[in-house]
Amino acid sequence: MTYGGVLVGLQAPDRRGTLADVTLGHDALAPYLSRETSPYFGALIGRYGNRIAEGRFVLDGHPVTLARNNGPNALHGGPGASTSSSGRPPQKPAPMP
């Protein structure tokens, strides 16, 4: 399945060594597209974890402003996070001549 950063299956052994899928999720893409049927099942946390206060911070002396999606804060990668991106990652553009 090509749907962002979502763990859709993980086999782990029980005490007898029998493998079983231990993820909570779905067998098809459609249920993942709705928060009613899939409230972030298997979702990775995004570009960053937790809240970034007021959606801003300073990196190497430069202010960085993020989109806010949790009141005044940026939470787990913001809107359009990697967990809800479909398809392949964008390709790196060709170098300029």
C-alpha atoms as an extended CHARMM CRD file, in Angstrom:
* protein
*
        97  EXT
         1         1  MET       CA              0.0000000000        0.0000000000        0.0000000000  PROA      1               0.0000000000
         2         2  THR       CA              1.4270000000        3.4500000000       -0.8650000000  PROA      2               0.0000000000
         3         3  TYR       CA             -0.1700000000        5.6510000000        1.7490000000  PROA      3               0.0000000000
         4         4  GLY       CA              2.2540000000        7.8270000000        3.6610000000  PROA      4               0.0000000000
         5         5  GLY       CA              3.9030000000        6.7840000000        6.8840000000  PROA      5               0.0000000000
         6         6  VAL       CA              1.4110000000        4.1680000000        8.0580000000  PROA      6               0.0000000000
         7         7  LEU       CA              2.4220000000        0.8110000000        9.4880000000  PROA      7               0.0000000000
         8         8  VAL       CA             -0.0850000000       -1.6350000000        8.0030000000  PROA      8               0.0000000000
         9         9  GLY       CA              1.3980000000       -4.8970000000        9.2410000000  PROA      9               0.0000000000
        10        10  LEU       CA              3.9960000000       -6.2310000000       11.6330000000  PROA      10              0.0000000000
        11        11  GLN       CA              4.5460000000       -9.9030000000       12.3690000000  PROA      11              0.0000000000
        12        12  ALA       CA              5.7490000000      -10.7550000000       15.8760000000  PROA      12              0.0000000000
        13        13  PRO       CA              6.1480000000      -14.1370000000       17.5670000000  PROA      13              0.0000000000
        14        14  ASP       CA              4.1230000000      -15.1580000000       20.5970000000  PROA      14              0.0000000000
        15        15  ARG       CA              5.6740000000      -17.1790000000       23.4490000000  PROA      15              0.0000000000
        16        16  ARG       CA              5.4370000000      -20.3540000000       21.3270000000  PROA      16              0.0000000000
        17        17  GLY       CA              7.1040000000      -18.6970000000       18.3420000000  PROA      17              0.0000000000
        18        18  THR       CA              3.9430000000      -18.4750000000       16.2510000000  PROA      18              0.0000000000
        19        19  LEU       CA              3.9050000000      -15.3130000000       14.1480000000  PROA      19              0.0000000000
        20        20  ALA       CA              0.8660000000      -13.0460000000       14.1260000000  PROA      20              0.0000000000
        21        21  ASP       CA              0.0980000000       -9.5440000000       12.8690000000  PROA      21              0.0000000000
        22        22  VAL       CA              0.1590000000       -7.2390000000       15.9120000000  PROA      22              0.0000000000
        23        23  THR       CA             -0.9500000000       -3.9970000000       14.2450000000  PROA      23              0.0000000000
        24        24  LEU       CA             -4.3690000000       -2.4350000000       14.6510000000  PROA      24              0.0000000000
        25        25  GLY       CA             -5.5990000000       -1.4310000000       11.2210000000  PROA      25              0.0000000000
        26        26  HSD       CA             -7.2910000000       -2.4150000000        7.9790000000  PROA      26              0.0000000000
        27        27  ASP       CA             -6.6390000000       -4.7260000000        5.0370000000  PROA      27              0.0000000000
        28        28  ALA       CA             -7.4460000000       -2.0900000000        2.3800000000  PROA      28              0.0000000000
        29        29  LEU       CA             -6.7350000000        1.5980000000        1.7460000000  PROA      29              0.0000000000
        30        30  ALA       CA            -10.3340000000        2.9130000000        1.8420000000  PROA      30              0.0000000000
        31        31  PRO       CA            -10.8540000000        2.7460000000        5.6380000000  PROA      31              0.0000000000
        32        32  TYR       CA             -7.5850000000        4.6240000000        6.2410000000  PROA      32              0.0000000000
        33        33  LEU       CA             -8.9690000000        7.6260000000        4.3450000000  PROA      33              0.0000000000
        34        34  SER       CA            -11.5450000000        8.4340000000        7.0350000000  PROA      34              0.0000000000
        35        35  ARG       CA            -10.7970000000        9.4450000000       10.6370000000  PROA      35              0.0000000000
        36        36  GLU       CA            -14.1250000000        7.8160000000       11.6030000000  PROA      36              0.0000000000
        37        37  THR       CA            -12.9330000000        4.3600000000       10.5400000000  PROA      37              0.0000000000
        38        38  SER       CA             -9.2190000000        4.8700000000       11.1480000000  PROA      38              0.0000000000
        39        39  PRO       CA             -8.2570000000        7.3390000000       13.8810000000  PROA      39              0.0000000000
        40        40  TYR       CA             -4.5470000000        7.3150000000       12.9690000000  PROA      40              0.0000000000
        41        41  PHE       CA             -4.2430000000        3.4880000000       13.0680000000  PROA      41              0.0000000000
        42        42  GLY       CA             -0.5970000000        2.6130000000       12.4160000000  PROA      42              0.0000000000
        43        43  ALA       CA              0.3440000000        6.2440000000       11.8400000000  PROA      43              0.0000000000
        44        44  LEU       CA              3.9180000000        7.3580000000       12.3170000000  PROA      44              0.0000000000
        45        45  ILE       CA              4.2200000000       10.5720000000       14.2720000000  PROA      45              0.0000000000
        46        46  GLY       CA              5.1010000000       12.8080000000       11.3420000000  PROA      46              0.0000000000
        47        47  ARG       CA              8.0450000000       15.0980000000       10.6600000000  PROA      47              0.0000000000
        48        48  TYR       CA              8.3870000000       15.7980000000       14.3820000000  PROA      48              0.0000000000
        49        49  GLY       CA              6.7920000000       14.4990000000       17.5730000000  PROA      49              0.0000000000
        50        50  ASN       CA              4.7190000000       16.3720000000       20.1210000000  PROA      50              0.0000000000
        51        51  ARG       CA              3.6770000000       20.0290000000       20.0020000000  PROA      51              0.0000000000
        52        52  ILE       CA              5.8020000000       22.9530000000       18.9180000000  PROA      52              0.0000000000
        53        53  ALA       CA              4.5570000000       25.9040000000       20.9560000000  PROA      53              0.0000000000
        54        54  GLU       CA              2.9710000000       28.6610000000       18.9000000000  PROA      54              0.0000000000
        55        55  GLY       CA              4.1270000000       26.8570000000       15.7300000000  PROA      55              0.0000000000
        56        56  ARG       CA              7.5460000000       28.4930000000       15.7090000000  PROA      56              0.0000000000
        57        57  PHE       CA             11.1410000000       27.9650000000       16.7780000000  PROA      57              0.0000000000
        58        58  VAL       CA             14.6630000000       29.1940000000       15.9820000000  PROA      58              0.0000000000
        59        59  LEU       CA             17.0900000000       26.9970000000       14.0280000000  PROA      59              0.0000000000
        60        60  ASP       CA             20.7120000000       28.1000000000       13.6390000000  PROA      60              0.0000000000
        61        61  GLY       CA             19.6750000000       31.6400000000       14.5330000000  PROA      61              0.0000000000
        62        62  HSD       CA             16.8660000000       31.7740000000       11.9320000000  PROA      62              0.0000000000
        63        63  PRO       CA             13.1820000000       31.8870000000       12.8870000000  PROA      63              0.0000000000
        64        64  VAL       CA             11.0510000000       29.0470000000       11.4900000000  PROA      64              0.0000000000
        65        65  THR       CA              7.2500000000       29.2840000000       11.3400000000  PROA      65              0.0000000000
        66        66  LEU       CA              5.0830000000       26.1660000000       10.9520000000  PROA      66              0.0000000000
        67        67  ALA       CA              1.4430000000       25.6600000000       10.0690000000  PROA      67              0.0000000000
        68        68  ARG       CA             -0.6500000000       25.3550000000       13.2360000000  PROA      68              0.0000000000
        69        69  ASN       CA             -3.0590000000       22.4600000000       13.5570000000  PROA      69              0.0000000000
        70        70  ASN       CA             -3.5740000000       22.1650000000       17.3270000000  PROA      70              0.0000000000
        71        71  GLY       CA             -4.9080000000       25.4970000000       18.5220000000  PROA      71              0.0000000000
        72        72  PRO       CA             -1.9030000000       27.8260000000       18.6400000000  PROA      72              0.0000000000
        73        73  ASN       CA              0.5540000000       24.9280000000       18.2520000000  PROA      73              0.0000000000
        74        74  ALA       CA              1.9630000000       22.6870000000       15.5190000000  PROA      74              0.0000000000
        75        75  LEU       CA              1.3450000000       19.0070000000       16.3230000000  PROA      75              0.0000000000
        76        76  HSD       CA              3.1320000000       15.9180000000       14.8890000000  PROA      76              0.0000000000
        77        77  GLY       CA              4.0360000000       17.3230000000       11.4910000000  PROA      77              0.0000000000
        78        78  GLY       CA              1.1440000000       19.7100000000       10.9600000000  PROA      78              0.0000000000
        79        79  PRO       CA             -1.6410000000       19.5220000000        8.4030000000  PROA      79              0.0000000000
        80        80  GLY       CA             -0.9810000000       17.2550000000        5.4420000000  PROA      80              0.0000000000
        81        81  ALA       CA              1.4820000000       15.2150000000        7.4730000000  PROA      81              0.0000000000
        82        82  SER       CA              3.2540000000       12.1950000000        6.0630000000  PROA      82              0.0000000000
        83        83  THR       CA              0.6030000000        9.8390000000        7.4500000000  PROA      83              0.0000000000
        84        84  SER       CA             -1.9810000000       11.0690000000        4.9640000000  PROA      84              0.0000000000
        85        85  SER       CA              0.0760000000       11.4150000000        1.7980000000  PROA      85              0.0000000000
        86        86  SER       CA             -0.7500000000        9.0810000000       -1.0230000000  PROA      86              0.0000000000
        87        87  GLY       CA              1.6090000000        7.8960000000       -3.7180000000  PROA      87              0.0000000000
        88        88  ARG       CA              5.3260000000        8.2080000000       -4.1430000000  PROA      88              0.0000000000
        89        89  PRO       CA              7.5320000000       10.9210000000       -2.6370000000  PROA      89              0.0000000000
        90        90  PRO       CA              8.3540000000       13.8360000000       -4.9480000000  PROA      90              0.0000000000
        91        91  GLN       CA             11.3830000000       13.3460000000       -7.1360000000  PROA      91              0.0000000000
        92        92  LYS       CA             14.4210000000       15.5480000000       -6.7590000000  PROA      92              0.0000000000
        93        93  PRO       CA             14.4920000000       18.0670000000       -9.6290000000  PROA      93              0.0000000000
        94        94  ALA       CA             17.2320000000       17.8080000000      -12.2150000000  PROA      94              0.0000000000
        95        95  PRO       CA             20.1840000000       20.1700000000      -11.6210000000  PROA      95              0.0000000000
        96        96  MET       CA             20.1730000000       23.4740000000      -13.5010000000  PROA      96              0.0000000000
        97        97  PRO       CA             22.5930000000       23.5950000000      -16.4620000000  PROA      97              0.0000000000
